[in-house]
Amino acid sequence: MLLQLALCYLIGAISPGYILSKSIYKIDIRAMGSGSTGATNALRCTKNKYIGAVTLLGDLAKGILIAGLFKSNPYCFLFCFAGLLGHCYPFWLNFHGGRGVSMAAGMFFAINPLCATIATIVWALALVFIKISAVASLSMAFSFLVSVTIQTLLNRCGSGSFMFALFVFLFLAWTHRCHIINWFSK
């Protein structure tokens, strides 16, 4: 099990946004914009929609891969957590990575496609109407949690899915804490 956890951490630690921006533009996006290695900051710092899209797809793919590989394993959510830790705190980038949103979304789709689709619609609507990526991201995680909670109460998914959704929402709130503090200090 330790080998599997390490593998998930290492998969999560692959940072397409950092790798692409560093190799193509010779910039460290961790020192620019929001400081994140995720898709929004990669797009913001490089002003290249293809780098933003490839970063988004790469991070989604990491989440789908980890959750898909271990979906039938009773420790799936632990492996997903290891991947999120690798994504947000990659050792090779001095533990300064992304915020985990796209990777979590990939995990959501692998674990519960219906709830993930609802969450993605909420994310898109929040992004279109509110135009703040962090608000859209947290709205997505919260709507996934609400959808999974409803399914759990209707006995359509197990309590493990609820615990995973709750944990991911709280974890993403933690990775976005600077934004949340800024919102409430205005």
HELIX and SHEET records of a PDB file:
HELIX    1   1 LEU A    2  ALA A   13  1                                  12    
HELIX    2   2 PRO A   16  TYR A   25  1                                  10    
HELIX    3   3 ILE A   29  ALA A   31  5                                   3    
HELIX    4   4 ALA A   39  THR A   46  1                                   8    
HELIX    5   5 LYS A   49  PHE A   70  1                                  22    
HELIX    6   6 CYS A   76  CYS A   88  1                                  13    
HELIX    7   7 PHE A   91  LEU A   93  5                                   3    
HELIX    8   8 VAL A  101  ILE A  111  1                                  11    
HELIX    9   9 PRO A  113  ILE A  130  1                                  18    
HELIX   10  10 SER A  133  LEU A  153  1                                  21    
HELIX   11  11 SER A  159  THR A  175  1                                  17    
HELIX   12  12 ARG A  177  SER A  185  1                                   9    
END                                                                             
